[in-house]
Amino acid sequence: MSRVESNITTIGLDHYLRVLARQWRIVVAMTFIGVAASGAFLLITTDRITATTQVNLSVITTEPFSPQRAASGLLDKATEAAIASSYVVAQRTAAALEDGTIPSELHDAIEVSISEDGTIARVRATAPTRAVAVERADAVATAYLGYRSDEAEQRRDTIVANLTERVDALNTDLAEVNESLASTDSVPREAQAASDREQILAELTQILAERTSLRSLITTGGSVLTDAAQNPVDVAPSRKIAVATGVGGGIVLGIVFAFIRDPRGRRLRSASEIAHATGARVLARMQDPLAHPPLSRADAASLAVVRERVIANLPTANRILVIDDADDGSGTAAELVAAIAETGRRARLADPETRDLEYRDDGSVIVIACPTSDGTAALLAAIRQSDVALLVAREGTTTNVTAREVIGEVRQAGVGFLGTIVYPRIRRAHRSGASGQRAVRERRAELRVLANVF
């Protein structure tokens, strides 16, 4: 298990931050695209505005204040929701609006929800504008409550009519019994008639009480607690949510594309990226992209630091390989020779074109200049004749592949790698025109002069 765990490579947070720092343009671009997409979505999408009317449902009963049973037990949520969103209520609402609203369209735009106890209904109406949505929600609520009231009245009237018919029938029976009781001479018949009369009177009394109770029944369907104008109006799609979704989606896609793009990104854009790619420290970061002598005070100080670090790591052979990937013919190797000579040590530059490495064994420091543009074979030959090496890289020019290949070849040959000298990116002002070409020619001339001087 320990052997397996030792082969697992962990990726720290710094890796993710480095990738995002390298590919920040992709993240920003995708964020802008996400915002633009959300804006386009809002432009082409029709707003759907929903208004809500809140109503209190009345329990229609002959004992409305009876504490024996809660109102929630007398109302069925599913039934009430179905009634409120029914086509019948939609027809009533369309007729009440009198604005040409089609019942089927209104039916599709209505949504009703009932509270857990079944006594509160929320009627939601959706329309293109706020005014229409508010009007429709209130109209549907009113039509719904009216429908409940009308249905209750109709059921009450039907029952009352049936009870009235029964009362009439009982009155007829009572009249017959009274007539029989008055005309009979037989004691048994008189007793039977009296018994029938008492039963009829008892049933008649009960029915009359029921009819009286039903006639006093309150059939109000309910009342509006909060009309639509007083309730918050929902707008879909929400602009805030749409923009937030666009921004969030753009950032997520940007991060995904950044990690997809990063392994294929070859150019190293900063000294920290170069240090990460080479696995060695940056010996110095120069200020002048072309570093023409005389060097600026800052670049001279940086090169002096490189000199001291190189001298501190020099072996007995004293052969230093300067692998130049600055891509402009920069004379870093020659400048290093001059910096070493300032300390009183003998130093000379191996001609970058002839690779003349013959020297007297007098303790001289030999600086071998090898541009990466000379090819792999020349690089391998130079590495073979060197003791230590350093890389001259340029931000935005040196690639990840070049850095890794160079370092791999150096370490494979057992040559010590000291670090990297980093030059800033060359702007267009340095690259364009005859001045750029003249700078390159002057640099190469300086290399030859310095090679002869030291």
Secondary structure, 3 states (H helix, E strand, C coil): CHHHHHCCCCCCHHHHHHHHHHCHHHHHHHHHHHHHHHHHHHHHCCCEEEEEEEEEECCCCCCCCCCCCCHHHCCCHHHHHHHHCCHHHHHHHHHHHCCCCCHHHHHHCEEEEECCCCCEEEEEEEECCHHHHHHHHHHHHHHHHHHHHHHHHHHHHHHHHHHHHHHHHHHHHHHHHHHHHHHCCCHHHHHHHHHHHHHHHHHHHHHHHHHHHHHCCCCCCEEEEECHHHCCCEEECCHHHHHHHHHHHHHHHHHHHHHHHHHHCCECCCHHHHHHHHCCCEEEECCCCCCCCCCCHHHHHHHHHHHHHHHHCCCCCCEEEEEECCCCCCCHHHHHHHHHHCCCCCEEEECCCCCCCCCCCCCCEEEEEEEHHHCHHHHHHHHHCCCEEEEEEECCCCEHHHHHHHHHHHHHCCCEEEEEEEECCCCHHHHCHHHHHHHHHHHHHHHHHHHHHC
